[in-house]
């Protein structure tokens, strides 16, 4: 979220998303951002491409029109448009997939979800694989690239890089395996 403070960082992110779209030869008709962290990056990309913008909440408002998606016409439909979903981060994929399904329910086709960063966790890959029609998650940066860069620049040593790599293999069990207390979220 530190990227928000820098116009140059926001522009660089939008240009990276634009380059991915060019490489895919995919020309969406609309851009949607996930609320709230995906909105600024979706906005910058929509402005760069001159496309309509919408954003997707995790739940409808409890007042007004109770919209889950903002930026659509009064009928709340994409009318079959090709929609690109923008996310800041993909971890387990849950919130991204919820947004994809919401766009599909609003008659949008969403074959790609682009993110600034992904951990590339098995849980997210499995979750996206279960989405129909298919939505492929892609990111500008990924966890392996982050670990490699941290090691190359001296931010972490070999032992630190090994611990980071080990964490990624089992992110939900790593802490407990290393003597940290088990963390359980309510409802799980």
C-alpha positions as CSV (number, residue, x, y, z in Angstrom):
1,X,0.0,0.0,0.0
2,X,3.0,2.2,0.2
3,X,2.8,2.5,-3.6
4,X,-0.2,4.7,-3.3
5,X,1.9,7.7,-2.1
6,X,4.0,7.8,-5.2
7,X,2.5,8.8,-8.6
8,X,5.6,7.2,-10.3
9,X,5.0,3.9,-8.5
10,X,1.3,3.9,-9.5
11,X,2.2,4.6,-13.1
12,X,4.9,1.9,-13.1
13,X,2.3,-0.6,-11.8
14,X,-0.2,0.4,-14.4
15,X,2.4,0.1,-17.2
16,X,3.4,-3.4,-15.9
17,X,-0.3,-4.5,-16.0
18,X,-0.5,-3.0,-19.5
19,X,2.5,-4.9,-20.6
20,X,1.0,-8.2,-19.3
21,X,-2.2,-7.4,-21.3
22,X,-0.2,-6.8,-24.4
23,X,1.8,-10.0,-23.9
24,X,-1.5,-11.9,-23.5
25,X,-3.1,-10.1,-26.5
26,X,-6.1,-9.5,-24.3
27,X,-8.0,-6.3,-24.6
28,X,-10.6,-6.0,-21.9
29,X,-13.6,-3.7,-22.3
30,X,-13.7,-2.7,-18.6
31,X,-11.5,-2.8,-15.6
32,X,-12.7,-3.8,-12.1
33,X,-10.8,-3.4,-8.9
34,X,-11.3,-5.2,-5.6
35,X,-12.3,-3.0,-2.7
36,X,-10.3,-1.4,-1.3
37,X,-6.7,-2.1,-2.2
38,X,-7.3,-2.9,-5.9
39,X,-9.2,0.3,-6.6
40,X,-6.3,2.8,-7.1
41,X,-4.4,0.4,-9.3
42,X,-7.5,-0.5,-11.3
43,X,-8.2,3.3,-11.7
44,X,-4.7,4.0,-12.9
45,X,-4.9,1.2,-15.5
46,X,-8.4,2.2,-16.6
47,X,-7.2,5.7,-17.1
48,X,-4.1,4.5,-19.1
49,X,-6.3,2.4,-21.3
50,X,-9.3,4.8,-21.5
51,X,-11.6,2.1,-20.2
52,X,-14.7,2.1,-17.9
53,X,-13.9,1.4,-14.2
54,X,-15.9,-0.5,-11.5
55,X,-15.1,-1.9,-8.2
56,X,-16.3,-5.0,-6.3
57,X,-17.0,-5.1,-2.6
58,X,-16.9,-8.2,-0.6
59,X,-20.5,-7.6,0.5
60,X,-23.3,-5.2,-0.5
61,X,-23.8,-1.9,1.3
62,X,-26.3,-1.9,4.1
63,X,-27.8,1.4,2.7
64,X,-28.7,3.0,-0.6
65,X,-28.9,0.6,-3.5
66,X,-27.0,-2.1,-1.5
67,X,-24.6,-2.6,-4.5
68,X,-21.8,-5.1,-4.4
69,X,-20.4,-3.6,-7.6
70,X,-20.1,0.1,-8.0
71,X,-19.6,1.7,-11.5
72,X,-22.2,-0.2,-13.5
73,X,-25.4,1.2,-14.9
74,X,-28.7,1.1,-13.0
75,X,-29.3,-2.5,-14.1
76,X,-26.0,-3.7,-12.4
77,X,-24.8,-5.6,-15.5
78,X,-21.6,-5.8,-17.5
79,X,-23.8,-7.0,-20.5
80,X,-21.3,-9.7,-21.5
81,X,-18.2,-7.4,-21.5
82,X,-14.7,-8.7,-21.1
83,X,-13.7,-7.5,-17.6
84,X,-10.2,-7.5,-16.2
85,X,-10.0,-7.8,-12.4
86,X,-7.2,-6.0,-10.6
87,X,-6.1,-7.0,-7.1
88,X,-3.2,-5.8,-5.0
89,X,-2.2,-9.1,-3.5
90,X,-3.2,-12.8,-4.0
91,X,-2.6,-15.0,-1.0
92,X,-5.2,-17.8,-0.7
93,X,-7.2,-16.4,-3.6
94,X,-10.5,-16.2,-1.6
95,X,-11.3,-12.6,-1.9
96,X,-10.2,-12.5,-5.6
97,X,-12.3,-15.5,-6.5
98,X,-15.3,-13.9,-4.6
99,X,-14.9,-10.8,-6.8
100,X,-14.6,-12.9,-10.0
101,X,-17.8,-14.8,-9.1
102,X,-19.5,-11.5,-8.4
103,X,-18.5,-10.1,-11.9
104,X,-19.7,-13.3,-13.5
105,X,-23.0,-13.0,-11.8
106,X,-23.3,-9.5,-13.2
107,X,-22.8,-10.9,-16.7
108,X,-19.1,-10.1,-17.1
109,X,-16.5,-12.4,-18.6
110,X,-13.4,-12.3,-16.4
111,X,-10.7,-14.6,-17.8
112,X,-7.8,-12.9,-15.9
113,X,-7.2,-11.5,-12.5
114,X,-4.0,-9.4,-12.3
115,X,-2.2,-8.6,-9.1
116,X,0.8,-6.7,-8.0
117,X,2.1,-9.6,-5.9
118,X,1.3,-13.2,-5.3
119,X,2.6,-15.7,-2.8
120,X,1.8,-18.4,-5.3
121,X,0.4,-20.6,-2.6
122,X,-1.0,-24.0,-3.5
123,X,-4.3,-23.0,-2.0
124,X,-4.7,-20.1,-4.4
125,X,-3.7,-22.1,-7.4
126,X,-6.3,-24.8,-6.5
127,X,-9.0,-22.2,-5.8
128,X,-8.5,-20.5,-9.1
129,X,-8.4,-23.9,-10.9
130,X,-11.9,-24.5,-9.6
131,X,-13.4,-21.3,-11.0
132,X,-15.7,-21.8,-14.1
133,X,-15.4,-20.2,-16.5
134,X,-11.7,-20.2,-16.1
135,X,-10.0,-17.1,-14.6
136,X,-6.2,-17.2,-14.7
137,X,-4.4,-15.3,-11.9
138,X,-1.2,-13.5,-12.9
139,X,1.1,-11.1,-11.0
140,X,3.8,-8.6,-11.7
141,X,5.9,-9.9,-8.8
142,X,5.8,-13.3,-7.0
143,X,7.2,-14.8,-3.9
144,X,10.1,-16.6,-5.5
145,X,11.2,-13.4,-7.2
146,X,11.0,-11.6,-3.9
147,X,13.2,-14.2,-2.1
148,X,15.7,-14.3,-5.0
149,X,16.0,-10.5,-4.9
150,X,16.2,-10.3,-1.1
151,X,19.1,-12.8,-1.3
152,X,20.8,-11.1,-4.2
153,X,20.7,-7.7,-2.6
154,X,21.9,-9.0,0.8
155,X,18.6,-8.2,2.5
156,X,18.6,-11.8,3.7
157,X,21.4,-14.3,4.0
158,X,21.3,-17.9,2.8
159,X,19.7,-19.1,6.1
160,X,17.0,-16.4,5.9
161,X,16.3,-17.3,2.3
162,X,16.0,-21.0,3.3
163,X,13.5,-20.0,6.1
164,X,11.4,-17.9,3.6
165,X,11.4,-20.8,1.1
166,X,10.4,-23.2,3.9
167,X,7.6,-20.9,5.0
168,X,6.1,-20.9,1.5
169,X,5.9,-24.7,1.5
170,X,3.7,-24.7,4.6
171,X,2.7,-21.1,5.5
172,X,-0.1,-22.2,7.8
173,X,2.0,-24.7,9.8
174,X,5.4,-23.0,9.7
175,X,5.0,-20.9,12.8
176,X,3.9,-23.7,15.0
177,X,6.7,-25.9,13.6
178,X,9.2,-23.2,14.7
179,X,7.9,-22.8,18.3
180,X,5.3,-20.1,17.8
181,X,1.8,-20.6,19.3
182,X,-0.8,-21.8,16.9
183,X,-3.1,-19.0,15.7
184,X,-6.7,-19.9,15.1
185,X,-9.1,-17.4,13.6
186,X,-12.6,-17.4,14.9
187,X,-14.9,-19.5,12.8
188,X,-12.2,-21.9,11.6
